[in-house]
Amino acid sequence: MKFYKIVAFVACLALLSSCDYQKYNHIEQKDLNTGNELVYGVSPDSLPRQMSLKYEAKPELETRVNDIRAKLYSGTTSAVVKQ
């Protein structure tokens, strides 16, 4: 009975100590794009300026993209675009 109490105590201690599990599991990095309106926009609520760029469609790339999707997700039909 004493063994089970020790195991329960250790389990409780492990559960209580895991509350801050991911607290120190990240790297503090400075953002190189801070203040860049092209990436973040004028304010936090606005769209970035690069969203206004429009590209013309290239239909020859569609077949290549669909071939890549078919190769990557050959077993599922939901990921492959049917045209």
PASEGU-217037 format. One record per atom (N, C-alpha, C, O): residue in three letters; x, y, z. Coordinates in steps of 0.02 Angstrom, whole numbers. Each point is the difference from the previous one (the first is absolute). Example, Ala and Ser with C-alpha at 12.3 -4.5 7.8 and 13.67 -1.06 7.14 Angstrom:
// PASEGU-217037
+--------+--------+--------+--------+
: drennu :   east :  north :     up :
+--------+--------+--------+--------+
:    Ala :    660 :   -284 :    390 :
:    Ala :    -45 :     59 :      0 :
:    Ala :     45 :     60 :      0 :
:    Ala :     52 :     -1 :     33 :
:    Ser :    -70 :     54 :    -69 :
:    Ser :     42 :     59 :      3 :
:    Ser :    -39 :     55 :     37 :
:    Ser :     25 :     55 :      8 :
+--------+--------+--------+--------+
END
This chain:
// PASEGU-217037
+--------+--------+--------+--------+
: drennu :   east :  north :     up :
+--------+--------+--------+--------+
:    Met :     41 :    -59 :      0 :
:    Met :    -41 :     59 :      0 :
:    Met :     43 :     63 :      0 :
:    Met :    -18 :     50 :    -30 :
:    Lys :     75 :    -54 :     63 :
:    Lys :     45 :     58 :      4 :
:    Lys :     27 :     16 :    -70 :
:    Lys :     10 :     59 :    -16 :
:    Phe :      4 :   -110 :    -24 :
:    Phe :     26 :     10 :    -68 :
:    Phe :    -50 :     39 :    -43 :
:    Phe :     20 :     44 :    -38 :
:    Tyr :    -85 :    -61 :     44 :
:    Tyr :    -51 :     34 :    -40 :
:    Tyr :     -7 :     73 :     21 :
:    Tyr :    -14 :     44 :    -41 :
:    Lys :     23 :    -30 :    105 :
:    Lys :     -3 :     69 :     23 :
:    Lys :     58 :     40 :    -27 :
:    Lys :     -8 :     58 :    -19 :
:    Ile :     67 :    -88 :     16 :
:    Ile :     58 :     34 :    -29 :
:    Ile :     -9 :     13 :    -74 :
:    Ile :     16 :     54 :    -24 :
:    Val :    -42 :   -103 :    -12 :
:    Val :    -12 :      8 :    -72 :
:    Val :    -53 :     54 :    -11 :
:    Val :      8 :     42 :    -45 :
:    Ala :    -60 :    -41 :     85 :
:    Ala :    -52 :     51 :     -7 :
:    Ala :     28 :     69 :     16 :
:    Ala :    -16 :     49 :    -34 :
:    Phe :     58 :    -44 :     84 :
:    Phe :     31 :     63 :     18 :
:    Phe :     44 :     26 :    -57 :
:    Phe :     -2 :     59 :    -17 :
:    Val :     43 :   -103 :    -11 :
:    Val :     44 :     19 :    -56 :
:    Val :    -41 :     21 :    -60 :
:    Val :     18 :     47 :    -35 :
:    Ala :    -73 :    -83 :     21 :
:    Ala :    -43 :     17 :    -56 :
:    Ala :    -32 :     68 :     10 :
:    Ala :     -4 :     41 :    -46 :
:    Cys :    -20 :    -28 :    106 :
:    Cys :    -29 :     66 :     15 :
:    Cys :     51 :     56 :     -6 :
:    Cys :    -14 :     53 :    -26 :
:    Leu :     73 :    -66 :     50 :
:    Leu :     54 :     49 :     -4 :
:    Leu :     17 :     15 :    -73 :
:    Leu :     11 :     57 :    -19 :
:    Ala :     -9 :   -109 :    -23 :
:    Ala :     15 :      9 :    -71 :
:    Ala :    -56 :     39 :    -34 :
:    Ala :     14 :     44 :    -41 :
:    Leu :    -76 :    -58 :     58 :
:    Leu :    -56 :     37 :    -30 :
:    Leu :      0 :     73 :     21 :
:    Leu :    -14 :     44 :    -41 :
:    Leu :     29 :    -31 :    104 :
:    Leu :      0 :     69 :     23 :
:    Leu :     59 :     40 :    -27 :
:    Leu :     -6 :     60 :    -11 :
:    Ser :     62 :    -93 :     -1 :
:    Ser :     58 :     36 :    -26 :
:    Ser :     -5 :     11 :    -75 :
:    Ser :     40 :     38 :    -27 :
:    Ser :    -87 :    -71 :     -7 :
:    Ser :     -5 :      8 :    -72 :
:    Ser :    -45 :     58 :    -20 :
:    Ser :    -14 :      8 :    -59 :
:    Cys :     -8 :     31 :    106 :
:    Cys :    -43 :     57 :    -16 :
:    Cys :     36 :     51 :    -44 :
:    Cys :    -30 :     29 :    -44 :
:    Asp :     94 :    -19 :     56 :
:    Asp :     40 :     47 :    -40 :
:    Asp :     44 :    -38 :    -49 :
:    Asp :     58 :     17 :    -10 :
:    Tyr :    -86 :    -68 :    -21 :
:    Tyr :     39 :    -45 :    -43 :
:    Tyr :     33 :     37 :    -58 :
:    Tyr :     60 :     -9 :    -11 :
:    Gln :    -97 :     50 :    -25 :
:    Gln :     27 :     33 :    -59 :
:    Gln :     24 :     71 :     15 :
:    Gln :     11 :     40 :    -46 :
:    Lys :     -4 :    -23 :    109 :
:    Lys :     18 :     68 :     19 :
:    Lys :     69 :     19 :    -27 :
:    Lys :     10 :     56 :    -23 :
:    Tyr :     37 :   -101 :     26 :
:    Tyr :     68 :     16 :    -20 :
:    Tyr :     20 :    -35 :    -64 :
:    Tyr :     59 :     -3 :    -17 :
:    Asn :   -107 :    -25 :    -20 :
:    Asn :     15 :    -38 :    -59 :
:    Asn :    -10 :     42 :    -64 :
:    Asn :    -33 :    -21 :    -47 :
:    His :     62 :     80 :     47 :
:    His :     -2 :     42 :    -60 :
:    His :     61 :     46 :      0 :
:    His :     34 :      9 :     50 :
:    Ile :    -20 :     17 :   -108 :
:    Ile :     58 :     44 :     -9 :
:    Ile :    -25 :     71 :     -9 :
:    Ile :    -44 :     13 :    -41 :
:    Glu :     72 :     32 :     78 :
:    Glu :    -16 :     71 :     -9 :
:    Glu :     40 :     25 :    -60 :
:    Glu :     62 :      0 :      1 :
:    Gln :    -97 :     22 :    -53 :
:    Gln :     33 :     26 :    -59 :
:    Gln :    -28 :     69 :    -16 :
:    Gln :    -59 :     13 :     10 :
:    Lys :    102 :     30 :    -34 :
:    Lys :    -25 :     65 :    -19 :
:    Lys :    -28 :     -5 :    -71 :
:    Lys :     26 :    -37 :    -42 :
:    Asp :    -79 :     74 :     30 :
:    Asp :    -34 :     -2 :    -64 :
:    Asp :     35 :     48 :    -48 :
:    Asp :      4 :     60 :     14 :
:    Leu :     22 :    -87 :    -68 :
:    Leu :     36 :     41 :    -49 :
:    Leu :    -47 :     45 :    -40 :
:    Leu :     22 :     49 :    -30 :
:    Asn :    -86 :    -66 :     29 :
:    Asn :    -48 :     38 :    -39 :
:    Asn :    -42 :     48 :     42 :
:    Asn :    -53 :     23 :    -23 :
:    Thr :     75 :     -6 :     82 :
:    Thr :    -37 :     46 :     43 :
:    Thr :     -3 :     68 :    -34 :
:    Thr :     51 :     28 :    -20 :
:    Gly :   -112 :     -2 :     14 :
:    Gly :     -9 :     65 :    -31 :
:    Gly :     -3 :     -2 :    -76 :
:    Gly :     -7 :     52 :    -31 :
:    Asn :     13 :   -110 :      1 :
:    Asn :     -2 :     -7 :    -73 :
:    Asn :    -73 :      0 :    -22 :
:    Asn :    -37 :    -47 :     14 :
:    Glu :     16 :    100 :    -50 :
:    Glu :    -69 :      5 :    -21 :
:    Glu :    -17 :    -51 :    -55 :
:    Glu :    -58 :    -18 :     -8 :
:    Leu :    108 :     -4 :    -28 :
:    Leu :    -12 :    -50 :    -53 :
:    Leu :    -21 :    -66 :     31 :
:    Leu :    -41 :    -36 :    -29 :
:    Val :     67 :     20 :     87 :
:    Val :    -15 :    -64 :     33 :
:    Val :    -59 :      7 :     48 :
:    Val :    -46 :    -42 :     -2 :
:    Tyr :     45 :     93 :     44 :
:    Tyr :    -50 :      6 :     53 :
:    Tyr :    -54 :     51 :    -13 :
:    Tyr :    -50 :      1 :     36 :
:    Gly :     57 :     42 :    -85 :
:    Gly :    -49 :     52 :    -13 :
:    Gly :     12 :     61 :     43 :
:    Gly :     48 :      3 :     39 :
:    Val :    -93 :     46 :    -46 :
:    Val :      8 :     63 :     35 :
:    Val :    -16 :     -8 :     74 :
:    Val :     34 :     28 :     43 :
:    Ser :    -86 :    -67 :    -28 :
:    Ser :    -20 :    -12 :     70 :
:    Ser :    -13 :    -74 :      8 :
:    Ser :     -3 :    -37 :    -49 :
:    Pro :     -4 :     14 :    111 :
:    Pro :    -13 :    -72 :     11 :
:    Pro :    -65 :    -25 :    -31 :
:    Pro :     -7 :    -60 :    -14 :
:    Asp :    -42 :    105 :      3 :
:    Asp :    -64 :    -21 :    -28 :
:    Asp :     -2 :      4 :    -76 :
:    Asp :    -48 :    -24 :    -30 :
:    Ser :     98 :     54 :     -1 :
:    Ser :     -2 :      8 :    -73 :
:    Ser :     34 :    -59 :    -35 :
:    Ser :     38 :    -38 :     31 :
:    Leu :    -53 :     32 :    -95 :
:    Leu :     32 :    -52 :    -40 :
:    Leu :     70 :     20 :    -18 :
:    Leu :     14 :     60 :     -8 :
:    Pro :     32 :   -107 :      1 :
:    Pro :     67 :     18 :    -22 :
:    Pro :     -1 :     25 :    -72 :
:    Pro :    -44 :    -18 :    -39 :
:    Arg :     92 :     58 :     22 :
:    Arg :      3 :     29 :    -66 :
:    Arg :     12 :    -53 :    -54 :
:    Arg :    -20 :      9 :    -57 :
:    Gln :     53 :    -63 :     75 :
:    Gln :     14 :    -52 :    -49 :
:    Gln :    -62 :    -39 :    -21 :
:    Gln :      1 :    -36 :    -49 :
:    Met :    -57 :     44 :     86 :
:    Met :    -62 :    -33 :    -19 :
:    Met :    -31 :     33 :    -61 :
:    Met :    -41 :    -31 :    -34 :
:    Ser :     61 :     92 :     18 :
:    Ser :    -29 :     34 :    -58 :
:    Ser :     33 :    -21 :    -65 :
:    Ser :    -24 :     16 :    -54 :
:    Leu :     79 :    -53 :     58 :
:    Leu :     33 :    -23 :    -61 :
:    Leu :    -41 :    -55 :    -33 :
:    Leu :    -20 :    -48 :     33 :
:    Lys :      7 :     55 :    -96 :
:    Lys :    -38 :    -49 :    -38 :
:    Lys :     45 :    -32 :    -52 :
:    Lys :     39 :     34 :    -33 :
:    Tyr :    -45 :    -99 :     26 :
:    Tyr :     40 :    -37 :    -49 :
:    Tyr :    -47 :    -30 :    -51 :
:    Tyr :    -55 :    -22 :     16 :
:    Glu :     78 :     20 :    -77 :
:    Glu :    -42 :    -30 :    -52 :
:    Glu :      6 :    -76 :      4 :
:    Glu :     53 :    -27 :     15 :
:    Ala :   -108 :     -5 :    -29 :
:    Ala :     -2 :    -73 :      6 :
:    Ala :     38 :    -33 :    -57 :
:    Ala :     -3 :     23 :    -57 :
:    Lys :     39 :    -75 :     73 :
:    Lys :     36 :    -39 :    -50 :
:    Lys :    -31 :    -70 :     -2 :
:    Lys :     13 :    -41 :     44 :
:    Pro :    -54 :     28 :    -95 :
:    Pro :    -35 :    -64 :     -2 :
:    Pro :     46 :    -61 :     -8 :
:    Pro :    -19 :    -55 :     18 :
:    Glu :     79 :     65 :    -45 :
:    Glu :     46 :    -57 :     -7 :
:    Glu :     25 :    -25 :     68 :
:    Glu :     23 :    -57 :      5 :
:    Leu :    -26 :    100 :     46 :
:    Leu :     21 :    -21 :     66 :
:    Leu :    -54 :    -42 :     36 :
:    Leu :     16 :    -37 :     46 :
:    Glu :    -79 :     44 :    -67 :
:    Glu :    -54 :    -36 :     33 :
:    Glu :      9 :    -76 :     -6 :
:    Glu :    -12 :    -36 :     48 :
:    Thr :     32 :     13 :   -107 :
:    Thr :     10 :    -72 :     -8 :
:    Thr :     57 :    -25 :     43 :
:    Thr :     -3 :    -55 :     28 :
:    Arg :     56 :     95 :    -23 :
:    Arg :     57 :    -20 :     41 :
:    Arg :    -19 :     -1 :     74 :
:    Arg :     19 :    -46 :     36 :
:    Val :    -57 :     95 :    -14 :
:    Val :    -23 :      2 :     69 :
:    Val :    -44 :    -60 :     15 :
:    Val :      7 :    -31 :     53 :
:    Asn :    -52 :     15 :    -98 :
:    Asn :    -45 :    -57 :     11 :
:    Asn :     39 :    -66 :      0 :
:    Asn :    -17 :    -46 :     38 :
:    Asp :     69 :     41 :    -79 :
:    Asp :     42 :    -61 :      0 :
:    Asp :     37 :     -7 :     67 :
:    Asp :      6 :    -55 :     27 :
:    Ile :     18 :    112 :      0 :
:    Ile :     35 :     -2 :     64 :
:    Ile :    -48 :    -19 :     56 :
:    Ile :     16 :    -40 :     43 :
:    Arg :    -77 :     69 :    -44 :
:    Arg :    -50 :    -18 :     50 :
:    Arg :    -18 :    -73 :     -4 :
:    Arg :     -8 :    -34 :     51 :
:    Ala :      1 :      8 :   -112 :
:    Ala :    -18 :    -70 :     -8 :
:    Ala :     56 :    -45 :     25 :
:    Ala :    -13 :    -53 :     29 :
:    Lys :     75 :     74 :    -38 :
:    Lys :     56 :    -40 :     24 :
:    Lys :      5 :      2 :     76 :
:    Lys :     14 :    -52 :     31 :
:    Leu :    -25 :    110 :     -2 :
:    Leu :      5 :      6 :     73 :
:    Leu :    -59 :    -32 :     36 :
:    Leu :      9 :    -33 :     51 :
:    Tyr :    -68 :     44 :    -77 :
:    Tyr :    -61 :    -22 :     33 :
:    Tyr :    -37 :    -51 :    -43 :
:    Tyr :    -60 :      8 :    -13 :
:    Ser :     94 :    -59 :     -9 :
:    Ser :    -30 :    -47 :    -48 :
:    Ser :    -57 :    -40 :     31 :
:    Ser :    -45 :    -20 :    -37 :
:    Gly :     45 :      8 :    102 :
:    Gly :    -52 :    -40 :     30 :
:    Gly :    -64 :     37 :     14 :
:    Gly :    -53 :    -31 :      5 :
:    Thr :     56 :     97 :      2 :
:    Thr :    -59 :     39 :     18 :
:    Thr :    -23 :     39 :    -60 :
:    Thr :     40 :     24 :    -41 :
:    Thr :   -105 :    -16 :     35 :
:    Thr :    -27 :     37 :    -56 :
:    Thr :    -17 :     72 :     19 :
:    Thr :    -10 :     41 :    -45 :
:    Ser :      8 :    -24 :    109 :
:    Ser :    -19 :     66 :     20 :
:    Ser :     55 :     52 :    -14 :
:    Ser :    -16 :     59 :     -8 :
:    Ala :     79 :    -80 :      7 :
:    Ala :     55 :     47 :    -10 :
:    Ala :     14 :     12 :    -74 :
:    Ala :     31 :     51 :    -18 :
:    Val :    -53 :    -96 :    -25 :
:    Val :     14 :      7 :    -71 :
:    Val :    -56 :     40 :    -31 :
:    Val :    -59 :    -15 :      7 :
:    Val :     78 :     68 :    -43 :
:    Val :    -48 :     43 :    -32 :
:    Val :    -22 :    -33 :    -65 :
:    Val :     41 :    -15 :    -43 :
:    Lys :   -106 :      3 :     37 :
:    Lys :    -27 :    -30 :    -61 :
:    Lys :    -21 :     56 :    -47 :
:    Lys :    -36 :     46 :     20 :
:    Gln :     59 :    -49 :    -83 :
:    Gln :    -20 :     50 :    -49 :
:    Gln :    -29 :    -32 :    -60 :
:    Gln :    -19 :     35 :    -47 :
+--------+--------+--------+--------+
END
